[in-house]
Amino acid sequence: MALKEITVVCPHEGADKGKRFAITRMSAIEADKWGRHCLQAAAASGADIPGVAAGGGLAAVAAAGIGIFAAIRPERMDELLDRLMQTVELLPDPSNPATRLPWAVAQTQIEEIPTIGWLQTEAFKLHVDFFKGVGRLFSLLSLMLGTEDQDPSPNPET
């Protein structure tokens, strides 16, 4: 089965408007590793990040959103974002979508600063959006588990 891929078109006014990019989801193994590294870096920062639970993996990264990177040391944040951006390619010729420029080259073709943040957000969403569908289930499960501890059992062990 092929990895999920999306094509995005820069919506911002300016020199990058209309530029097309392909973003390909990391393999499950790579995404899990990347998610764990994000959580480890966030935990090492000492910041209280809503939605981040120890051992939560990529689901916890999804809950925290792209803002998780704000709590991480700049050098480590750059490493993690660089890994994420390796999933982005520039599609320079709309008539020939097979022509692709890898991120190392594509980044030299970006002229507007907002385009970088937009691409980071699009790549992040591709890697964590599938958790949105189960987000309610996680919330309900957490609520049930939290409530269960507070209510006495109807059949206490004797």
HELIX and SHEET records of a PDB file:
HELIX    1   1 ALA A   28  SER A   45  1                                  18    
HELIX    2   2 GLY A   57  ALA A   64  1                                   8    
HELIX    3   3 ILE A   66  ALA A   71  5                                   6    
HELIX    4   4 PRO A   74  MET A   85  1                                  12    
HELIX    5   5 TRP A  103  ALA A  106  1                                   4    
HELIX    6   6 GLN A  107  GLN A  109  5                                   3    
HELIX    7   7 ILE A  113  VAL A  128  1                                  16    
HELIX    8   8 ASP A  129  PHE A  131  5                                   3    
HELIX    9   9 LYS A  132  GLN A  150  1                                  19    
SHEET    1   A 4 GLU A   5  VAL A   9  0                                        
SHEET    2   A 4 ARG A  20  THR A  24 -1                                        
SHEET    3   A 4 VAL A  88  LEU A  91 -1                                        
SHEET    4   A 4 LEU A 101  PRO A 102 -1                                        
END                                                                             
